[in-house]
């Protein structure tokens, strides 16, 4: 019997999870789903997070030491960061264009404004407090956050991935600068550790269809609560806003990235999209670029022919600083809320949104919900009441799932460009 392809296994798990969640709400299986199904999703997420830091550490050091040239590393790093910023600006611009055409905030029911504010008041206060802490920092705080005072402390927190990347870069560069005879034992250990970590990923990913089922089932139950009709009415009120965000995200995946892949890489887009399907589905299920990172790196190397040197450097960096989908959503959300409050944003204010959302995406934690905290900063920058985020909480998680899929697609697109420009791609695979 022919084995079902892995991406189909994940998709089947997603469908069964959604169906289970809807049946659980209707049949009052909420407690059973929460106590006995949801924990398996949490275990799966924890396993992915467990392997993320070791993967970044050993694969990045291994990749750097294979380069044997510090100047090549600095050139690759500069190109990577500039390309990530460019695609982020493109994503934000697309979001602004679409939201100014659809005007979703101008048709939002007034009676729903107060209802949403009351329903999500506590969530709003939490996000405002988190954003206030960020705003009090120095403009150079991102550089401070880049350098760990204790690498072991940084390795215990998945939101501190930039610090792990910094240490791995410093460690790898130092190895290159020493005679090979002195670093050979360490190099052998790192390479072996990298192989072990990759095998661990293979083992963990066998649980993916079951983990995805549990995550989706729990998500439906959490969103719906004990009243499916109320949930449907909330989503209906935000229909045009959701449509606008989704349209922008689809344009990125099916228009922007294909053009980039076609003209700037050696990868055929059909091959790219087919290979990345399983990564996008996992990103959709977990809402976390960091949790998806192990599969993203494995797919880039095995399915797209991107070298380990490139994948191990570009993709972990992208999971931390490249948030195309999140930035697009922030642009749409900011203008949507401005429209709800009857504010007409000037061209200067919309340019401020582009700048602020771009900067906010750099160093934003690659975990679920981080985009909402950054949105508060964007809203403050252009004078939009931050209490307005209560209006979009109802649909934030499903949209977060979609924009995470766009984020990982953008990361892999840039990895393809870098690999092509550095002749670090296996053309026999693609």
Secondary structure, DSSP 8 states (H G I E B T S, - for coil): -----HHHHHHHHHHHHHHHHHHHHHHT-HHHIIIIIHHHHHHHHHHHHHHHHHHHHHHHHHHHHHH--HHHHHHHHHHHHHHHHHHHHHHHHHHHHHHHHH-GGGGS-HHHHHHHHHHTHHHHHHHHHHHHHHHTS-TTHHHHHHS-S-HHHHTT-GGGHHHHHHHHHHHHHHHHHS-HHHHHHHHHHHHHHHHHHHHHHHHHHTTHHHHHHHHHHHHHHHHHTT-HHHHHHHHHHTHHHHHHHHHHHHHIIIIIHHHHHHHH-SS-HHHHHHHHHHHHHHHHHH--HHHHHHHHHHHHHHTT-B-HHHHHHHHHHHHHH--HHHHHHHHHHHHHHHHHTT----HHHHHHHHHHHHHHHTT--SSTTHHHHHHHHHHHHTT--GGGGGGGHHHHHHHHHHHHHHHHHHHHHHHHHHHHHTT-B-TTT-
